Amino acid sequence: MSKENKKQVQSASTPPGGFRVIAREFMKDKLALASLIILVTVLLAVFIGALVMDQEQVMKVNLLGRYLEPGVDGYILGTDEGGKDIFGQLIIGARNSIIIGFTITIITSIIGISVGLISGYYGGRLDGFLMRIVDFIMILPVTMLIIVFVTVIKNYTIYHFIFIMSAFYWTAKARLFRTRTLSEASLDYVNASKTLGTSDFMIMFREILPNLSSLIIVNLTLNFAGNIGIETSLTYLGFGLPSTVPSLGTLISNARNADILENKTWIWLPAAIFILVMMLCINYVGQAFQRAADAKQRLG
């Protein structure tokens, strides 16, 4: 066999790398590719814009500039009841919501996936003990508890909000990954690793966890979008971020005023459109990554 033929055989037998699989999925799905481009563009615009904006200046009350329409006096999206810049609040509020959603997603995923792996892998009394903790937290009225904590904590900040949310929203992940780990732990490759003397830690996090990659991607994507929605909803109700911190929920909450809802749509509509676009883009991008992870597992 010639050298060129050998190279062709080797290249044909070598599975494509992770980046190539991901790129192929996005090229096949034009909607996912467009969503990725929009998402990256929006994130860059939000974080770069937030760096050059002064939050104190954006939140400064100017009663002489109340309800200015978009484009008047240099205000791109107009002003609200207090004369505060809507565009500045949108950019900084979007940054805050994205950071909060991402941070909560990472923290709850680390806790939930770790607890689920340990519980499902070891089983027995440890599994029963951990699942009883999960059951107890899941039956609690979480939304009411969050509202109570937000109300009673003095000098409430964004960090308190992240901590409170993370303390309650990891349980569903733990139960989900515990179920999948139970099925994975009974497979031949796990038994073979145990026979070879591989440590439990290595089996859980180096062998079982990679086989759950598609589930992790879907879960991370949905939870990231969901956490942004939860933060926005709680802030809309007045129990999320402090009033001094710009938030998308605060902007949308202005729509509770009938006059603003009908006649001053520039105050709340940009934030609503931003959330809708973000949710859709995150969903489509997550689906593409899931398909790429599934394809990578099939190809080895």
Secondary structure as UniProt FT lines:
FT   HELIX           3..13
FT   HELIX           18..28
FT   HELIX           30..52
FT   HELIX           55..58
FT   HELIX           63..65
FT   TURN            66..67
FT   TURN            70..71
FT   HELIX           72..74
FT   TURN            76..77
FT   TURN            81..82
FT   HELIX           86..122
FT   HELIX           124..138
FT   HELIX           142..152
FT   TURN            154..155
FT   HELIX           158..168
FT   TURN            169..170
FT   HELIX           171..185
FT   HELIX           188..195
FT   TURN            196..197
FT   HELIX           200..202
FT   HELIX           203..208
FT   HELIX           209..212
FT   HELIX           213..237
FT   TURN            243..244
FT   HELIX           248..253
FT   HELIX           254..256
FT   HELIX           258..263
FT   TURN            265..268
FT   HELIX           269..299
//
